[in-house]
Amino acid sequence: MEKVKKTKKRKNKLYYKNNAALYVMMLPGVIALLANNYLPMGGILLAFKDYNYTKGFWGSKWVGMENFKYLFNSDQAMIITRNTLLYNLVFITVSVTIALGLAIALGEIRNQKIAKIYQSIFFLPYFLSWVVVSYLVFSLLSVDMGMINNVLKSFGMAPINWYTEPKFWPWILVTVNTWKWTGYDSIIYLAAIIGIDKTYYEAAAVDGATRWQQIKHITIPSIMPVITILTLLKVGRIFYGDFGLFWNIPKNMGILYNVTNVIDTYVYRALTQSGDIGMAAASGLYQAVVGLVLILTANKIVKMIDPEQALM
């Protein structure tokens, strides 16, 4: 027994000795992770305090759940929660469907130069900031000079004041979000598709399978783990609204708040108007906890259906 323990200790020492360089290389990343992701978690306490700038973090009064009451007692609480959830559900559904279809289409292009050109075109919007995108959208929707209104005028139709018509904005926001993020997601799916063993397709072709049958029975099942992981990660952030999208694109128009206001923009406005850091921290904690619960629940459901596809 003692010989076995000594042997294990020697193996462990030898393992760490042989991989010492790898651990040293990993150290900066670990330090950055602790500094950026774990040390700031002490700020969670702000969610339970009435923060006072003069008294500081430790001197501020402990108020328990009062900040959460302020958040949920607002007449906007139901609206911002509804908007955040519904928009993200639509974003997830649309982005997964279109990105997957786009990745499969790109994978079918045999000319590599043309394929790379298309990939670059679809990936480009991901690198544009929401400020730039907001001006692009404004150039389309402007009442006087917008391209869409100019087209409507050419057909003898009255121009539309898009920034005062709430009914159009769910469609506009979904379209803009899809345009910006679909290329990024499709590249991830495309990388997974490229990694599929080509012999599967060759065998299917010999058996007489059509291209659609190959996609349905080989491509999609093979990349299902990637689809599951990306979807679960998106579900984990379902209570987070993309601040740049909901703040910059509607130009902060008050008449559109009922359809463009989400938790993040509501908290930002409340923070800039009242300076209530405690309420902002409470909102962030609420989003994080709900997001964690949702991702664990979604992962549990996936695990019950197919354990191999689960994230953990």
C-alpha positions in Angstrom: 0.0 0.0 0.0 2.8 2.4 0.9 4.6 1.5 -2.3 1.5 2.4 -4.3 1.2 5.8 -2.5 4.9 6.5 -3.1 4.5 5.6 -6.8 1.5 8.0 -7.1 3.4 10.8 -5.5 6.3 10.3 -7.8 4.0 10.3 -10.8 2.3 13.5 -9.6 5.7 15.2 -9.0 6.9 14.1 -12.4 3.7 15.3 -14.1 3.9 18.8 -12.5 7.6 19.0 -13.3 7.1 18.1 -16.9 4.2 20.5 -17.3 5.7 23.4 -15.2 6.1 25.6 -18.3 2.4 25.1 -19.2 1.3 26.2 -15.8 3.5 29.3 -15.9 1.9 30.2 -19.3 -1.5 29.7 -17.8 -0.8 31.9 -14.8 -1.4 35.4 -16.4 -4.8 34.2 -17.7 -5.8 32.9 -14.3 -4.8 36.2 -12.6 -6.7 38.2 -15.2 -9.8 35.9 -14.7 -9.6 36.4 -10.9 -9.1 40.2 -11.2 -11.9 40.7 -13.8 -14.5 38.1 -12.8 -14.1 37.2 -9.1 -12.7 40.2 -7.2 -15.5 42.5 -8.4 -18.1 40.1 -7.0 -17.6 41.8 -3.6 -19.7 44.6 -5.2 -22.8 42.4 -4.8 -23.1 43.9 -1.3 -24.0 47.2 -2.9 -27.4 45.6 -3.9 -28.3 45.5 -0.2 -27.0 49.0 0.7 -28.2 52.6 0.3 -24.9 53.7 -1.1 -23.7 57.1 0.0 -20.8 58.7 -1.9 -19.5 60.5 1.2 -19.6 57.4 3.5 -18.2 55.0 0.9 -18.7 51.3 0.5 -18.4 50.2 4.2 -20.0 53.3 5.7 -23.2 53.2 3.7 -26.4 52.0 5.4 -27.5 48.4 5.0 -31.1 48.4 3.7 -31.6 44.7 2.9 -34.2 44.1 0.1 -35.3 47.7 -0.3 -33.4 48.2 -3.6 -35.2 45.2 -5.0 -38.5 46.5 -3.9 -37.8 49.8 -5.8 -37.0 47.8 -8.9 -40.1 45.6 -8.9 -42.6 48.2 -7.5 -42.1 50.4 -10.5 -44.9 50.6 -13.0 -42.3 49.8 -15.7 -41.2 46.6 -14.0 -43.6 44.3 -16.0 -43.0 46.1 -19.3 -39.2 45.9 -19.1 -39.2 42.3 -17.9 -41.6 41.4 -20.8 -39.6 43.2 -23.4 -36.3 41.7 -22.2 -37.6 38.1 -22.2 -39.6 38.2 -25.4 -36.9 40.0 -27.4 -34.3 37.5 -26.3 -36.5 34.5 -27.0 -37.0 35.8 -30.6 -33.3 36.7 -31.0 -32.3 33.2 -29.9 -34.8 31.5 -32.2 -34.1 33.6 -35.2 -30.3 33.7 -34.8 -29.9 29.9 -34.4 -32.2 29.2 -37.4 -30.7 31.8 -39.8 -27.1 31.3 -38.7 -27.3 27.5 -39.1 -28.9 27.8 -42.5 -26.2 30.4 -43.5 -23.4 28.1 -42.3 -24.7 25.2 -44.2 -25.0 27.3 -47.3 -21.5 28.6 -47.0 -20.3 25.0 -46.5 -21.8 24.1 -49.8 -19.7 26.6 -51.7 -16.9 24.7 -53.4 -14.9 27.7 -54.6 -12.8 28.7 -51.6 -12.1 32.2 -52.7 -15.8 33.0 -53.2 -16.6 31.3 -49.9 -14.1 33.5 -48.0 -15.5 36.6 -49.6 -19.0 35.7 -48.5 -17.8 34.9 -45.0 -16.1 38.2 -44.7 -19.2 40.1 -45.9 -21.4 38.3 -43.4 -18.9 38.7 -40.6 -18.3 42.4 -41.1 -21.3 43.7 -39.2 -20.0 42.0 -36.0 -17.1 44.5 -35.9 -19.3 47.6 -36.2 -20.1 49.4 -33.0 -23.8 50.1 -32.2 -23.1 53.8 -32.6 -22.1 53.2 -36.3 -25.1 50.8 -36.8 -27.5 53.4 -35.4 -26.4 56.0 -38.0 -26.8 53.3 -40.7 -30.3 52.6 -39.5 -31.1 56.3 -39.3 -29.9 56.7 -42.9 -32.6 54.2 -43.8 -35.4 55.4 -41.5 -35.0 59.2 -41.5 -38.2 61.0 -42.3 -36.7 63.5 -44.7 -33.6 61.8 -46.2 -34.1 58.1 -45.3 -33.7 55.6 -48.1 -36.9 53.8 -47.3 -39.0 56.9 -47.2 -37.5 58.0 -50.5 -38.6 54.7 -52.0 -42.1 55.2 -50.6 -42.3 58.7 -52.0 -41.2 57.4 -55.5 -44.3 55.1 -55.4 -46.5 58.0 -54.4 -46.9 56.9 -50.8 -46.7 59.1 -47.7 -43.4 58.9 -45.7 -43.4 57.2 -42.3 -42.0 58.8 -39.2 -40.4 55.6 -38.0 -39.1 57.1 -34.7 -42.6 57.9 -33.5 -44.3 54.7 -34.5 -43.9 52.0 -31.8 -45.6 49.2 -33.8 -42.7 49.0 -36.2 -39.9 48.7 -33.7 -40.1 45.1 -32.6 -39.5 44.2 -36.3 -36.8 46.8 -36.7 -34.9 45.6 -33.6 -35.1 41.9 -34.5 -33.9 42.7 -38.0 -31.0 44.8 -36.9 -29.9 42.4 -34.2 -30.1 39.5 -36.7 -28.1 41.4 -39.3 -25.3 42.2 -36.8 -24.9 38.9 -35.0 -25.9 36.2 -37.4 -22.6 36.3 -39.3 -20.7 35.7 -36.1 -22.8 32.7 -35.1 -22.7 31.3 -38.6 -18.8 31.2 -38.6 -18.9 29.1 -35.4 -21.3 26.7 -37.0 -19.3 26.6 -40.2 -16.1 25.7 -38.3 -18.0 22.8 -36.7 -19.3 21.7 -40.2 -15.8 21.8 -41.7 -14.6 19.5 -39.0 -17.1 16.7 -39.9 -15.4 13.6 -41.5 -16.0 13.8 -45.3 -16.2 10.0 -45.5 -19.7 10.2 -44.0 -20.9 12.2 -46.9 -19.1 9.9 -49.4 -20.8 6.9 -47.9 -24.2 8.6 -47.9 -23.7 9.6 -51.6 -22.9 6.0 -52.5 -26.1 4.9 -50.8 -28.0 7.4 -52.9 -28.7 10.1 -50.3 -29.7 13.5 -51.6 -27.8 16.6 -50.4 -30.8 17.6 -48.2 -30.8 14.1 -46.7 -27.1 14.4 -46.0 -27.6 17.7 -44.3 -30.5 16.4 -42.3 -28.9 13.1 -41.1 -25.2 14.0 -41.0 -24.5 17.7 -40.8 -27.1 18.8 -38.2 -26.7 15.8 -35.8 -22.9 16.2 -36.0 -22.9 19.8 -34.9 -25.7 19.5 -32.4 -23.3 19.7 -29.4 -22.2 23.2 -30.7 -25.7 24.3 -31.3 -26.7 23.2 -27.8 -23.7 24.9 -26.1 -24.3 28.2 -28.0 -28.1 28.1 -27.2 -27.5 27.4 -23.5 -25.1 30.3 -23.3 -27.7 32.6 -24.9 -30.4 31.3 -22.5 -28.1 32.2 -19.6 -28.2 35.8 -20.8 -31.9 35.9 -21.5 -32.5 38.5 -18.8 -29.8 40.8 -20.3 -30.8 43.2 -23.1 -28.1 44.3 -25.5 -27.7 47.8 -24.2 -26.2 49.2 -27.5 -29.1 47.8 -29.5 -31.9 49.1 -27.3 -30.2 52.5 -26.5 -28.6 53.6 -29.7 -30.9 52.3 -32.4 -34.2 53.9 -31.2 -32.3 57.2 -30.5 -33.7 57.2 -26.9 -37.1 58.3 -28.1 -39.5 58.4 -25.1 -42.5 57.5 -27.2 -40.9 54.2 -28.0 -40.1 53.2 -24.4 -43.0 50.7 -24.2 -41.4 48.6 -27.0 -37.7 49.4 -26.7 -37.2 49.7 -22.9 -35.4 46.7 -21.3 -34.0 46.1 -17.9 -30.5 47.4 -18.9 -31.8 50.7 -20.4 -34.2 51.2 -17.5 -31.5 50.8 -14.9 -29.2 53.1 -16.9 -31.8 55.8 -17.0 -32.6 55.4 -13.4 -28.9 55.6 -12.5 -28.2 58.7 -14.5 -31.3 60.5 -13.2 -31.2 59.5 -9.5 -27.6 58.3 -9.0 -28.9 55.2 -7.1 -26.0 52.8 -7.3 -27.8 50.3 -4.9 -30.7 49.9 -7.3 -28.4 49.4 -10.2 -26.5 46.7 -8.3 -29.7 45.0 -7.3 -30.8 44.8 -10.9 -27.5 43.3 -11.9 -27.7 40.7 -9.2 -31.2 39.9 -10.1 -30.2 39.4 -13.8 -27.2 37.2 -12.8 -29.2 35.0 -10.5 -32.1 34.5 -12.9 -29.7 33.8 -15.7 -27.8 31.2 -13.7 -31.1 29.5 -12.8 -32.3 29.5 -16.4 -29.1 28.1 -17.8 -29.0 25.3 -15.1 -32.7 24.5 -15.9 -32.1 24.4 -19.6 -29.0 22.3 -19.2 -31.1 19.9 -16.9 -33.8 19.6 -19.6 -31.1 18.9 -22.3 -29.5 16.3 -20.0 -32.8 14.5 -19.5 -33.4 14.3 -23.2 -29.8 13.5 -24.3 -27.1 13.4 -21.6 -24.3 13.6 -24.2 -25.5 17.0 -25.4 -25.6 18.7 -22.0 -23.2 21.5 -21.2 -22.3 20.0 -17.7 
